[in-house]
Amino acid sequence: MKKKASVARTPKAIPPSRSSGGRPVADVVRWKGAYSALGYHAVRVAVREGRLGTAGSGDSHAKYDRTKLLDLSREFFRDNAIYGGMIQKAAENIAGSGFGLQAKTGSPEWNAKAEAIWKTWWTENSPEIKGLQSGPAVEEMVARELLLCGDVGAIKTDRGLLQLIEAEQIRGPSQMDDGIVKDSVGAPQTFYVAPYLKNINGAPSVADAKKISRADFLYLVRPERPSSIRGVPPAQAAFSMLHRINDVCDSEALAWQLLARMAVSITREAGPDMAYQESTTDDSKDVEGDIAARIHQIDAGIIFHGRPGEEVKGIDRNIPGKDFTASITTFLRFLGLPLGLPLEFILLDWTKSNYSQSRAILEQAHASFGKWQGLLEFGFHRPTYLWRISRAIASGELKPIADWNRHEWIKPRFPWIDQLKEAQAMGTQIERSFATHAQVLKSQGLDREEVLSQRETEVQDAIERAKAIEKKTGVLVPWQLFAGLPVDAPAAAAPKPGDEKKKPPPADDPDEKPEDEKDPKDPDKEGDGE
């Protein structure tokens, strides 16, 4: 039987597709199990290596892993000095010494009274229901919770105080419920708040969750996606880096411990047998008769018992590893990226930066802090102020006016390296109309009305003091000395009689000479010397 000659197989072309207009599109040649020439290379590689991303909305991704991420973030904050310090310093910079209030209605008297009511409630007393913290401390805690968990809540209680709610407590009746009832477009309408169990577990009791309406609940969140309504820890993408940092530090620490141990080699006939007889039982081991269950009374060391001709050789290594510092530095830079924090801010180490570098670094960190401050103002301070002032109007503390809700917030300022250079730069901005006096003061956390009012009082007091000294001693003393202002240069003496005849020639007549330089014989002829 004659065999058929083998013929090389060629791929069959897929019939040309047709567009909606009936025109054929480009032919695509495909092998079975192979990729086409269309698409993105990154996707083809991800499919081949089994690393293709999972599809789904933001809420669907958070549904399964969000609570675990919260637990990890809390644990890192408790046990990891780097993560805990990074979060705490960021929260302190965001909250600062507290946000400042400026009531902006058309009535100065009403503004002053509203600001006084807010100051008494927020700063001088505790606005939270437990009565443990002032308003600025509450601001810092809210900022810290946002950085740790991605969202936080607060209940407006009927006692006129706030009750802070942690992200873990916003839980629905079931374990997979995100705790928020939404309308058809995904806007929050109702929140489920679960109390913590009063047992050793301390987990949220979803069975006892209570409904809180949106009007009575402050919810702050910085969602990752438009389809997300719950937040996740902002630094969660760097959690794997934290594990690596811990592993590197632990390995170096163990290497140091091994290097610190004293190594002793005892060589003798029947060495292992004699060593066993000389050792004592280790109660922490359960292996009967094994040498591993026996110990020698020595504080820190390693003993090798061998027969003649046996030896143990170790591998020398440099401690710490030659790349240890560079590796840790790189890992720490990655750790701060999700929060926009540079390495110098994480380690609080500026020894390797000059002024220009340090300023650029701080500006990057301040830009990140400013966004979090904007979230606090929008989701926490504004609704809290309106709630408190509306209660004051309802109780008669304040009279109702049309523009009662007009107000502004002065965000906390950030510290700078060279305050003199910053002050000079701000002065230049005002002189060149790049900024107004009010804007510069607001950037420094100051209220222009308060500053000018205090300055007016100081200037008036300084003038009165200078007058009193002059009246008592007859000596003229510049009043600026008592107001902390630079003393002006002494004024020019008044012209004497007849000096007006010796005025210099006008700028537009350079040939005109003064009277004393003209020829006395001929008044119309200028003097030319001899």
C-alpha positions as CSV (number, residue, x, y, z in Angstrom):
1,M,0.0,0.0,0.0
2,K,1.5,3.3,-1.1
3,K,1.7,5.9,1.6
4,K,0.6,9.4,1.0
5,A,3.4,12.0,1.0
6,S,3.3,14.2,4.0
7,V,2.3,17.7,3.2
8,A,3.1,20.6,5.5
9,R,0.0,21.9,7.1
10,T,-0.8,25.6,6.7
11,P,-3.2,27.5,8.9
12,K,-6.6,28.1,7.6
13,A,-7.7,31.6,7.2
14,I,-10.8,32.6,9.1
15,P,-13.3,34.0,6.7
16,P,-13.1,37.8,6.6
17,S,-15.4,39.5,9.0
18,R,-17.6,42.2,7.8
19,S,-18.3,45.5,9.4
20,S,-21.7,46.9,9.9
21,G,-21.4,48.5,6.5
22,G,-20.7,45.2,4.8
23,R,-17.0,45.9,4.2
24,P,-14.5,43.2,4.9
25,V,-12.1,43.8,7.8
26,A,-8.5,42.4,8.0
27,D,-8.1,38.7,8.0
28,V,-6.7,37.2,11.3
29,V,-4.8,33.9,11.1
30,R,-5.0,31.8,14.2
31,W,-3.5,28.5,15.2
32,K,-5.4,26.4,17.6
33,G,-4.3,27.3,21.1
34,A,-2.3,30.3,20.0
35,Y,-2.9,34.0,20.3
36,S,-3.7,36.3,17.5
37,A,-1.8,39.4,16.4
38,L,-4.5,41.5,17.9
39,G,-4.8,42.6,21.5
40,Y,-2.2,43.7,24.1
41,H,1.0,41.9,24.8
42,A,0.7,42.4,28.5
43,V,-2.7,40.5,28.6
44,R,-1.3,37.6,26.5
45,V,1.6,37.2,28.9
46,A,-0.7,37.4,31.9
47,V,-2.9,34.7,30.5
48,R,0.0,32.5,29.7
49,E,1.4,32.9,33.2
50,G,-1.9,32.7,35.0
51,R,-1.8,36.2,36.4
52,L,-4.8,37.7,34.6
53,G,-6.7,40.2,36.8
54,T,-10.1,39.5,38.1
55,A,-13.1,41.6,36.8
56,G,-15.8,43.1,39.0
57,S,-16.9,46.3,40.6
58,G,-15.1,48.1,43.4
59,D,-17.7,46.8,45.9
60,S,-17.4,43.2,44.7
61,H,-13.6,43.2,45.2
62,A,-13.9,44.8,48.7
63,K,-16.6,42.4,49.7
64,Y,-14.3,39.4,50.3
65,D,-11.0,41.0,51.3
66,R,-11.8,44.3,53.0
67,T,-12.2,43.0,56.5
68,K,-9.0,41.1,56.3
69,L,-7.2,44.2,55.1
70,L,-8.6,46.1,58.0
71,D,-7.2,43.4,60.4
72,L,-3.8,43.5,58.7
73,S,-3.7,47.3,58.9
74,R,-4.6,47.3,62.6
75,E,-2.0,44.6,63.4
76,F,0.8,46.5,61.5
77,F,-0.1,49.7,63.4
78,R,0.1,47.8,66.7
79,D,3.3,45.8,66.0
80,N,5.3,47.5,63.3
81,A,7.1,50.6,64.3
82,I,7.6,51.8,60.7
83,Y,4.0,51.5,59.7
84,G,2.7,52.8,63.0
85,G,5.0,55.8,63.0
86,M,4.2,56.6,59.3
87,I,0.5,56.6,59.9
88,Q,0.7,58.6,63.2
89,K,3.0,61.3,61.8
90,A,0.8,61.7,58.7
91,A,-2.3,62.0,60.9
92,E,-0.5,64.6,63.1
93,N,0.4,66.7,60.0
94,I,-3.1,66.5,58.6
95,A,-4.9,67.5,61.8
96,G,-2.2,69.8,63.1
97,S,-3.3,71.8,66.1
98,G,-6.9,71.9,64.7
99,F,-9.0,73.5,62.0
100,G,-9.9,77.1,62.5
101,L,-13.5,78.4,61.9
102,Q,-14.5,81.7,60.2
103,A,-18.3,82.5,60.2
104,K,-18.9,84.5,57.0
105,T,-22.5,85.9,57.4
106,G,-23.3,89.5,56.8
107,S,-23.6,90.2,60.5
108,P,-20.2,90.6,62.4
109,E,-22.0,90.3,65.7
110,W,-23.7,87.1,64.7
111,N,-20.4,85.7,63.4
112,A,-18.6,86.4,66.6
113,K,-21.3,84.7,68.7
114,A,-21.4,81.7,66.4
115,E,-17.6,81.3,66.6
116,A,-17.7,81.6,70.4
117,I,-20.3,78.9,70.6
118,W,-18.3,76.6,68.4
119,K,-15.1,77.3,70.3
120,T,-16.8,76.5,73.6
121,W,-18.3,73.2,72.3
122,W,-15.4,72.0,70.1
123,T,-12.2,73.2,71.8
124,E,-12.9,74.0,75.4
125,N,-15.1,71.0,76.0
126,S,-15.3,67.5,74.5
127,P,-17.6,67.2,71.5
128,E,-17.5,63.3,71.6
129,I,-19.9,61.3,73.6
130,K,-17.3,59.6,75.9
131,G,-15.9,63.0,77.0
132,L,-12.3,61.9,76.6
133,Q,-11.0,64.1,73.9
134,S,-11.3,67.7,72.7
135,G,-12.2,68.6,69.2
136,P,-8.7,68.9,67.8
137,A,-7.9,65.4,69.3
138,V,-11.1,64.1,67.6
139,E,-9.9,65.5,64.3
140,E,-6.6,63.7,64.6
141,M,-8.3,60.4,65.5
142,V,-10.6,60.7,62.4
143,A,-7.6,61.4,60.2
144,R,-5.8,58.4,61.7
145,E,-8.8,56.1,61.1
146,L,-9.0,57.2,57.5
147,L,-5.3,56.4,56.9
148,L,-5.7,53.1,58.7
149,C,-8.9,51.8,57.3
150,G,-10.0,54.0,54.4
151,D,-13.3,55.1,55.9
152,V,-14.8,56.1,59.3
153,G,-18.1,57.3,60.6
154,A,-19.7,59.4,63.4
155,I,-23.2,59.4,64.8
156,K,-24.9,62.7,65.6
157,T,-26.5,61.7,68.9
158,D,-29.6,63.3,70.4
159,R,-27.4,64.6,73.2
160,G,-25.7,67.0,70.9
161,L,-22.4,65.0,70.9
162,L,-20.6,62.9,68.3
163,Q,-20.1,59.1,68.6
164,L,-17.1,57.9,66.5
165,I,-17.7,54.6,64.6
166,E,-14.8,52.5,63.4
167,A,-14.9,51.0,59.9
168,E,-15.3,47.5,61.3
169,Q,-18.6,48.5,63.0
170,I,-20.3,49.5,59.8
171,R,-21.6,46.0,59.2
172,G,-24.9,44.7,57.9
173,P,-27.0,41.8,59.3
174,S,-25.0,39.3,57.4
175,Q,-21.2,38.8,57.3
176,M,-20.9,39.7,53.6
177,D,-23.0,42.8,53.9
178,D,-21.1,46.1,53.7
179,G,-23.4,47.8,56.1
180,I,-24.8,50.5,53.8
181,V,-28.2,50.6,52.2
182,K,-28.0,52.4,48.8
183,D,-30.5,53.8,46.4
184,S,-30.7,53.1,42.7
185,V,-27.7,55.1,41.9
186,G,-25.6,53.8,44.8
187,A,-25.9,56.8,47.1
188,P,-25.9,55.8,50.8
189,Q,-29.3,56.1,52.5
190,T,-29.0,54.1,55.7
191,F,-26.0,52.7,57.7
192,Y,-25.9,49.6,59.9
193,V,-23.8,50.1,63.0
194,A,-22.8,47.0,65.0
195,P,-21.6,47.3,68.6
196,Y,-18.6,45.3,69.7
197,L,-19.2,42.2,71.7
198,K,-18.3,42.5,75.3
199,N,-16.3,39.3,75.5
200,I,-12.7,38.1,74.9
201,N,-13.3,38.1,71.1
202,G,-14.6,41.7,70.9
203,A,-15.8,41.3,67.3
204,P,-18.7,43.4,65.9
205,S,-22.1,41.9,66.7
206,V,-23.8,42.0,63.4
207,A,-27.0,40.5,64.9
208,D,-27.3,43.7,67.1
209,A,-26.6,46.2,64.3
210,K,-28.8,49.3,64.4
211,K,-30.0,51.4,61.5
212,I,-28.8,55.0,61.4
213,S,-30.2,57.4,58.7
214,R,-27.9,59.3,56.5
215,A,-29.0,62.6,58.0
216,D,-27.8,61.4,61.4
217,F,-24.5,59.9,60.2
218,L,-21.2,61.4,59.1
219,Y,-19.5,59.1,56.7
220,L,-15.9,59.8,55.5
221,V,-14.5,57.7,52.7
222,R,-11.9,58.0,50.0
223,P,-13.0,55.3,47.6
224,E,-10.6,53.7,45.1
225,R,-13.2,53.5,42.3
226,P,-16.5,55.2,41.3
227,S,-18.1,51.8,41.9
228,S,-16.8,51.6,45.5
229,I,-18.7,52.8,48.5
230,R,-16.5,51.4,51.2
231,G,-12.8,52.3,51.6
232,V,-9.8,50.0,52.1
233,P,-6.5,50.9,53.9
234,P,-4.8,53.4,51.6
235,A,-1.4,51.7,52.1
236,Q,-2.8,48.2,51.5
237,A,-0.8,47.8,48.2
238,A,2.4,48.0,50.2
239,F,1.4,45.4,52.8
240,S,3.4,42.7,51.0
241,M,6.4,45.1,51.2
242,L,6.0,45.4,54.9
243,H,6.2,41.6,55.2
244,R,9.4,41.6,53.2
245,I,10.8,44.3,55.4
246,N,10.1,42.3,58.5
247,D,11.6,39.2,56.9
248,V,14.8,41.0,55.9
249,C,15.2,42.6,59.4
250,D,14.5,39.2,61.1
251,S,17.0,37.4,59.0
252,E,19.7,40.0,59.7
253,A,18.9,39.9,63.4
254,L,19.1,36.0,63.5
255,A,22.4,36.2,61.7
256,W,23.7,38.6,64.3
257,Q,22.5,36.2,67.0
258,L,24.3,33.3,65.4
259,L,27.5,35.3,65.0
260,A,27.3,36.3,68.7
261,R,27.2,32.6,69.8
262,M,30.5,31.0,71.1
263,A,31.5,28.0,68.9
264,V,33.3,25.2,70.6
265,S,34.6,22.0,69.1
266,I,35.4,19.0,71.4
267,T,37.1,16.1,69.8
268,R,37.7,12.9,71.7
269,E,37.2,9.2,71.6
270,A,33.5,8.3,71.8
271,G,32.7,12.0,71.9
272,P,29.0,11.9,71.1
273,D,28.4,9.2,73.7
274,M,30.3,11.0,76.4
275,A,28.5,14.3,75.5
276,Y,25.1,12.6,75.9
277,Q,26.1,11.3,79.4
278,E,27.3,14.8,80.4
279,S,24.2,16.6,79.2
280,T,20.9,16.9,81.1
281,T,17.3,16.5,79.9
282,D,15.6,19.4,78.2
283,D,12.1,19.4,79.5
284,S,10.9,21.4,76.6
285,K,11.6,18.5,74.2
286,D,9.6,15.3,73.9
287,V,12.1,13.2,71.9
288,E,13.2,10.4,74.2
289,G,16.9,9.5,74.0
290,D,17.6,11.9,71.2
291,I,20.6,14.1,71.5
292,A,18.4,17.0,70.5
293,A,16.5,16.5,73.7
294,R,19.7,17.0,75.8
295,I,21.3,20.3,76.7
296,H,24.5,21.6,78.2
297,Q,24.4,24.4,80.8
298,I,25.9,27.2,78.7
299,D,24.5,30.7,78.3
300,A,25.0,31.3,74.6
301,G,27.0,29.0,72.3
302,I,27.2,26.0,70.0
303,I,29.1,22.9,71.0
304,F,30.1,20.2,68.5
305,H,31.1,16.8,70.0
306,G,32.9,14.7,67.5
307,R,35.3,11.8,67.1
308,P,38.9,12.2,66.0
309,G,39.0,13.2,62.4
310,E,35.5,14.8,62.4
311,E,35.1,18.5,62.0
312,V,32.4,21.1,61.3
313,K,33.0,24.0,59.0
314,G,30.9,27.1,58.8
315,I,30.3,29.5,55.9
316,D,31.7,32.9,56.6
317,R,29.5,35.9,55.8
318,N,29.6,39.6,56.4
319,I,27.1,40.9,58.9
320,P,25.1,42.8,58.0
321,G,24.8,41.8,54.4
322,K,26.4,44.2,52.0
323,D,23.1,45.0,50.3
324,F,21.1,45.3,53.6
325,T,21.0,49.1,53.8
326,A,20.2,49.5,50.1
327,S,17.5,46.9,50.2
328,I,15.8,48.3,53.2
329,T,15.9,51.8,51.8
330,T,14.3,50.7,48.5
331,F,11.6,48.8,50.4
332,L,10.8,51.8,52.6
333,R,10.5,54.1,49.5
334,F,7.9,51.6,48.1
335,L,6.1,51.6,51.4
336,G,5.4,55.3,51.4
337,L,4.3,55.5,47.7
338,P,0.6,54.8,48.3
339,L,0.3,57.7,50.8
340,G,2.7,60.0,48.9
341,L,5.2,60.0,51.7
342,P,8.9,60.3,50.9
343,L,11.6,58.2,52.5
344,E,12.8,61.1,54.6
345,F,9.4,61.6,56.1
346,I,9.0,57.9,56.9
347,L,12.3,57.7,58.7
348,L,12.3,61.3,60.0
349,D,15.9,61.5,58.7
350,W,17.0,64.6,56.8
351,T,20.8,64.1,57.2
352,K,21.3,63.4,53.5
353,S,19.2,66.2,52.1
354,N,20.1,69.9,51.6
355,Y,17.6,72.7,51.9
356,S,16.3,72.5,48.3
357,Q,15.9,68.8,48.5
358,S,14.2,68.9,51.8
359,R,11.8,71.6,50.6
360,A,10.8,69.6,47.5
361,I,10.3,66.5,49.7
362,L,8.1,68.4,52.1
363,E,6.0,70.0,49.3
364,Q,5.3,66.5,48.0
365,A,4.2,65.3,51.5
366,H,2.2,68.5,52.0
367,A,0.3,68.0,48.7
368,S,-0.8,64.6,49.9
369,F,-1.8,65.9,53.4
370,G,-3.7,68.8,51.8
371,K,-6.0,66.3,50.0
372,W,-6.8,64.5,53.2
373,Q,-7.5,67.9,54.8
374,G,-9.9,68.6,52.0
375,L,-11.8,65.4,52.8
376,L,-12.0,66.2,56.5
377,E,-13.4,69.7,55.7
378,F,-16.0,68.3,53.2
379,G,-17.1,65.2,55.1
380,F,-16.5,66.1,58.7
381,H,-16.1,69.7,59.7
382,R,-18.7,71.3,57.5
383,P,-21.6,69.0,58.3
384,T,-20.6,69.0,62.0
385,Y,-20.6,72.8,62.1
386,L,-24.0,73.1,60.4
387,W,-25.4,70.5,62.8
388,R,-24.1,72.3,65.9
389,I,-25.2,75.8,64.7
390,S,-28.7,74.6,63.7
391,R,-29.1,73.2,67.2
392,A,-28.0,76.6,68.6
393,I,-30.6,78.3,66.4
394,A,-33.3,75.9,67.5
395,S,-32.5,76.3,71.1
396,G,-32.4,80.1,70.9
397,E,-28.7,80.6,71.4
398,L,-28.5,82.2,68.0
399,K,-31.1,84.1,66.2
400,P,-32.0,82.8,62.7
401,I,-30.7,84.7,59.8
402,A,-30.8,84.0,56.1
403,D,-27.1,83.2,55.5
404,W,-26.5,81.4,58.8
405,N,-24.7,78.6,57.0
406,R,-22.0,80.7,55.4
407,H,-18.6,79.9,56.8
408,E,-15.0,78.9,55.9
409,W,-12.4,76.7,57.5
410,I,-8.7,77.5,58.0
411,K,-6.7,74.4,57.5
412,P,-3.7,73.7,59.8
413,R,-0.4,74.9,58.4
414,F,2.5,72.7,57.8
415,P,6.0,73.3,59.3
416,W,8.8,74.5,57.1
417,I,12.5,74.0,57.3
418,D,13.6,77.7,57.0
419,Q,10.8,79.9,58.3
420,L,12.7,83.1,57.4
421,K,13.0,82.1,53.7
422,E,9.3,81.2,53.7
423,A,8.3,84.5,55.3
424,Q,10.3,86.4,52.7
425,A,8.7,84.4,49.9
426,M,5.2,85.2,51.2
427,G,6.1,88.8,51.5
428,T,7.2,88.8,47.8
429,Q,4.0,87.1,46.8
430,I,2.0,89.9,48.4
431,E,4.1,92.7,46.9
432,R,3.8,91.3,43.4
433,S,0.1,90.6,43.8
434,F,0.5,86.8,43.5
435,A,-1.4,86.4,46.7
436,T,-3.5,88.6,49.0
437,H,-2.8,89.3,52.7
438,A,-5.8,87.2,53.6
439,Q,-4.7,84.2,51.5
440,V,-1.2,84.3,53.1
441,L,-2.6,84.5,56.6
442,K,-5.1,81.7,55.9
443,S,-2.2,79.5,54.6
444,Q,-0.6,80.1,58.0
445,G,-3.7,79.0,59.8
446,L,-4.6,82.6,60.8
447,D,-7.8,84.6,60.6
448,R,-7.2,88.0,59.0
449,E,-9.9,89.7,61.0
450,E,-8.4,88.5,64.2
451,V,-4.9,89.4,63.2
452,L,-5.8,92.9,62.1
453,S,-7.9,93.5,65.2
454,Q,-5.0,92.5,67.4
455,R,-2.6,94.5,65.4
456,E,-4.8,97.6,65.7
457,T,-5.0,97.2,69.5
458,E,-1.2,96.8,69.7
459,V,-0.5,99.9,67.6
460,Q,-2.9,102.1,69.6
461,D,-1.3,100.9,72.8
462,A,2.2,101.5,71.5
463,I,1.3,105.1,70.5
464,E,-0.1,105.8,73.9
465,R,3.0,104.4,75.6
466,A,5.3,106.5,73.4
467,K,3.3,109.7,74.2
468,A,3.4,108.9,77.9
469,I,7.2,108.6,77.9
470,E,7.6,111.8,75.8
471,K,5.3,113.7,78.2
472,K,7.2,112.5,81.2
473,T,10.8,112.9,80.0
474,G,10.5,115.2,77.0
475,V,12.3,112.6,74.8
476,L,10.6,111.5,71.6
477,V,10.5,107.7,71.5
478,P,9.4,105.8,68.4
479,W,6.1,104.1,69.1
480,Q,7.1,101.2,66.8
481,L,9.4,99.9,69.5
482,F,6.4,98.9,71.6
483,A,4.6,97.2,68.7
484,G,7.4,95.0,67.4
485,L,7.6,96.9,64.2
486,P,10.8,98.3,62.5
487,V,11.6,101.9,63.4
488,D,11.3,104.3,60.5
489,A,14.3,106.4,59.5
490,P,14.3,109.9,61.0
491,A,12.5,112.4,58.9
492,A,14.5,115.0,56.9
493,A,15.0,118.4,58.5
494,A,12.6,121.2,57.4
495,P,14.2,123.6,54.8
496,K,15.6,126.8,56.1
497,P,14.5,130.2,54.8
498,G,16.2,131.1,51.6
499,D,17.1,127.5,50.7
500,E,14.4,127.4,48.1
501,K,16.5,129.8,46.0
502,K,19.3,127.1,45.8
503,K,17.1,124.4,44.3
504,P,19.0,122.0,41.8
505,P,18.3,122.5,38.1
506,P,15.3,120.7,36.7
507,A,16.0,117.3,35.2
508,D,14.8,118.5,31.8
509,D,17.4,121.4,31.6
510,P,20.9,119.9,32.2
511,D,22.6,123.1,31.1
512,E,21.1,125.2,33.8
513,K,23.5,125.8,36.7
514,P,22.7,126.9,40.2
515,E,22.7,130.6,41.1
516,D,26.1,130.4,43.0
517,E,27.8,129.1,39.8
518,K,26.8,131.9,37.5
519,D,29.1,134.8,36.6
520,P,28.5,137.7,39.0
521,K,29.4,140.3,36.4
522,D,27.0,139.0,33.8
523,P,23.8,137.4,35.3
524,D,22.9,136.0,32.0
525,K,26.3,134.4,31.4
526,E,27.2,131.2,33.1
527,G,30.5,130.9,35.0
528,D,33.3,129.2,33.2
529,G,36.0,129.4,35.8
530,E,38.8,131.8,34.8
